[in-house]
Amino acid sequence: MEDLFGGAAPYYARYRPSYGQAAMEHLAETFGENSSVLDLGCGPGTIAIPLARRVRAVLAVDPAREMLAEGRRLAEGVANIAWLQGDSTVLRALPPFEQVVMGRSFHWMDRRSVLAELDELLPAGGAVALVGPARQRGEPWQPDAQPWQPVERRVCEEFGLDIRTAADSFHATGEHHHDVLAASPFGRVESRVFTRRLAWDVDGLVGLQLSYSYSSPARLGDRLPAFVETLRRALLADNPAGRWEQELASEVLVARRP
């Protein structure tokens, strides 16, 4: 997992959309302002940084040193975040935590095993929250859902980049997180969906593409300049105005023990 997003951290931090203020406020209200929260698979702090301003402490854990370094840079001046290298296999070695949140990281894990272990580690009243795309058509799970994505998919296929390599457990089984949670010790699941409209230009869409594991700079290697140029030309050929709009629906799933 260390090299999975090789070279992608700056693009991830700059171009991946945040989950929005409303979603972070909902998380903070769910956890409580005095809580200690584990952000497992934190990336560059997409959740950890805004959440830290609303809770007592955040333990931000990620396997990639590049992501942690980017998170520390972005979180300068935020004192209540501890950044640690690790993954879902070292939960017992982490400092104590009272709540858990995962963004776009849960699909990389052995989901059932992680939930079973969290059941042993979380105190009574502790919750597991997942934040990500709503259970509807949307990137990147349905590559034709947004107006620019058919173009991106064609270019990725031309360069031999396959989205199906991006998330073994979710893509291989087709089993949604809802179903995994419902069958876990945290079977009482509540959902809230937060919708925003975003505007993209060509630079934004190219940067977004480079933030994905299956099309990261490390995976492209010396083909990176050619990929960027090909994608830019294809996007503008499809839409010479160079501007796209997206309705982004983010879902917060909060799972508790019955």
VEXMIMAR-550124 format. One record per residue (C-alpha): residue in three letters; y, x, z. Coordinates in steps of 0.02 Angstrom, whole numbers, padded with zeros to 5 digits, always signed. Last residue first. Example, Ala and Ser with C-alpha at 12.3 -4.5 7.8 and 13.67 -1.06 7.14 Angstrom:
// residues 2
SER-00053+00684+00357ALA-00225+00615+00390
//
This chain:
// residues 258
PRO-00134-01373+00910ARG-00084-01189+00892ARG+00075-01168+00794ALA+00118-01141+00611VAL+00296-01140+00545LEU+00310-01144+00356VAL+00483-01106+00288GLU+00498-01147+00104SER+00623-01077-00019ALA+00676-01178-00171LEU+00779-01082-00299GLU+00866-01181-00434GLN+00902-01050-00564GLU+01042-01021-00687TRP+01046-00896-00830ARG+01185-00795-00910GLY+01175-00672-01053ALA+01265-00784-01178PRO+01150-00711-01312ASN+01000-00803-01236ASP+00833-00760-01318ALA+00899-00606-01406LEU+00989-00559-01245LEU+00829-00566-01144ALA+00730-00471-01274ARG+00859-00332-01288ARG+00868-00309-01099LEU+00679-00310-01083THR+00656-00179-01219GLU+00791-00066-01145VAL+00719-00078-00969PHE+00541-00048-01030ALA+00593+00102-01136PRO+00686+00180-00989LEU+00537+00151-00871ARG+00401+00218-00986ASP+00402+00385-00893GLY+00323+00300-00743LEU+00302+00113-00766ARG+00195+00090-00610ALA+00312+00196-00506PRO+00465+00104-00573SER+00388-00061-00517SER+00317-00186-00641TYR+00162-00245-00546SER+00245-00218-00377TYR+00398-00323-00418SER+00573-00253-00386LEU+00588-00188-00564GLN+00586-00367-00628LEU+00729-00415-00513GLY+00831-00268-00576VAL+00806-00323-00756LEU+00853-00501-00709GLY+01009-00446-00617ASP+01066-00329-00755VAL+01046-00469-00882ASP+01148-00595-00782TRP+01087-00719-00653ALA+01162-00871-00567LEU+01083-00951-00414ARG+01069-01131-00356ARG+01002-01160-00181THR+00862-01263-00104PHE+00791-01254+00073VAL+00619-01327+00106ARG+00554-01361+00281SER+00369-01367+00325GLU+00273-01395+00486VAL+00096-01336+00519ARG-00016-01371+00668GLY-00171-01270+00622PHE-00123-01105+00702PRO-00303-01063+00750SER-00335-01063+00562ALA-00393-01199+00441ALA-00219-01273+00420LEU-00146-01099+00398VAL-00261-01056+00253ASP-00226-01224+00171HIS-00038-01207+00181HIS-00049-01027+00121HIS-00117-01090-00044GLU-00292-01054-00104GLY-00292-01004-00287THR-00432-00884-00242ALA-00396-00731-00347HIS-00210-00761-00361PHE-00181-00783-00175SER-00297-00646-00112ASP-00263-00515-00244ALA-00075-00523-00255ALA+00014-00421-00386THR-00129-00379-00504ARG-00118-00552-00581ILE+00059-00510-00637ASP-00012-00395-00771LEU+00090-00254-00846GLY+00017-00186-01008PHE+00186-00140-01083GLU+00180-00278-01214GLU+00116-00396-01079CYS+00270-00358-00974VAL+00381-00392-01124ARG+00299-00560-01157ARG+00307-00606-00972GLU+00492-00564-00962VAL+00530-00675-01111PRO+00427-00820-01042GLN+00520-00793-00877TRP+00698-00818-00934PRO+00704-01008-00919GLN+00617-01016-00748ALA+00445-01094-00728ASP+00355-00995-00863PRO+00285-00862-00747GLN+00209-00985-00623TRP+00172-00875-00472PRO+00328-00769-00496GLU+00427-00875-00496GLY+00424-01061-00468ARG+00323-01219-00495GLN+00300-01305-00328ARG+00241-01261-00154ALA+00405-01182-00104PRO+00433-00997-00133GLY+00432-00892+00026VAL+00446-00889+00214LEU+00294-00893+00327ALA+00311-00924+00514VAL+00177-00892+00646ALA+00217-00966+00816GLY+00201-00913+00997GLY+00192-01054+01123ALA+00057-00967+01225PRO+00072-00781+01194LEU+00027-00702+01026LEU-00104-00565+01024GLU-00272-00655+01016ASP-00213-00788+00894LEU-00129-00649+00796GLU-00302-00574+00770ALA-00371-00736+00699LEU-00218-00755+00589VAL-00238-00580+00519SER-00423-00606+00484ARG-00390-00768+00391ARG-00254-00691+00284ASP-00338-00531+00231MET-00166-00473+00177TRP-00067-00454+00017HIS-00024-00640+00011PHE+00059-00627+00182SER+00192-00507+00118ARG+00320-00615+00030GLY+00402-00661+00194MET+00309-00647+00358VAL+00369-00703+00529VAL+00286-00679+00698GLN+00334-00732+00874GLU+00314-00658+01048PHE+00297-00472+01016PRO+00220-00327+01111PRO+00234-00151+01038LEU+00116-00119+00893ALA-00057-00040+00908ARG-00147-00206+00911LEU-00069-00258+00746VAL-00129-00102+00656THR-00223-00180+00509SER-00079-00295+00460ASP+00029-00148+00409GLY+00120+00002+00477GLN+00280+00105+00472LEU+00399+00052+00609TRP+00582-00003+00609ALA+00648-00067+00777ILE+00789-00193+00755ASN+00908-00234+00899ALA+01048-00113+00857VAL+01120-00185+00697GLY+01257-00058+00656GLU+01171+00007+00500ALA+01049-00127+00446LEU+01064-00093+00259ARG+01023+00090+00280ARG+00881+00056+00401GLY+00809-00070+00279GLU+00818+00052+00134ALA+00726+00182+00237LEU+00596+00054+00287MET+00567+00003+00106GLU+00549+00184+00050ARG+00427+00221+00193ALA+00311+00085+00131PRO+00183+00012+00252ASP+00306-00111+00330VAL+00349-00164+00508ALA+00514-00232+00574LEU+00506-00271+00760VAL+00652-00389+00790ALA+00743-00414+00955ARG+00841-00543+01053VAL+00864-00672+00915ARG+01007-00731+00801ARG+01084-00571+00734ALA+00910-00498+00715LEU+00866-00641+00595PRO+00992-00582+00465ILE+00919-00405+00467ALA+00735-00444+00487ILE+00722-00572+00347THR+00768-00469+00194GLY+00742-00310+00296PRO+00702-00186+00158GLY+00519-00240+00153CYS+00473-00329+00315GLY+00285-00333+00292LEU+00263-00406+00465ASP+00427-00462+00543LEU+00377-00464+00727VAL+00497-00567+00833SER+00552-00545+01014SER+00627-00709+01074ASN+00783-00741+01178GLU+00874-00840+01041GLY+00730-00958+01014PHE+00590-00946+00885THR+00614-01112+00796GLU+00804-01107+00810ALA+00803-00931+00739LEU+00691-00984+00596HIS+00800-01133+00554GLU+00955-01025+00559MET+00872-00903+00441ALA+00826-01043+00320ALA+01003-01112+00323GLN+01080-00940+00293GLY+00986-00907+00134TYR+00815-00840+00088SER+00893-00687+00010PRO+00873-00662-00176ARG+00784-00503-00233TYR+00912-00402-00331ARG+00991-00274-00216ALA+00859-00241-00083TYR+00712-00257-00202TYR+00797-00148-00332PRO+00829-00012-00203ALA+00649-00026-00139ALA+00561-00025-00308GLY+00532+00162-00328GLY+00351+00147-00275PHE+00313-00034-00229LEU+00125-00009-00213ASP+00145+00173-00161GLU+00117+00149+00026MET+00000+00000+00000
//
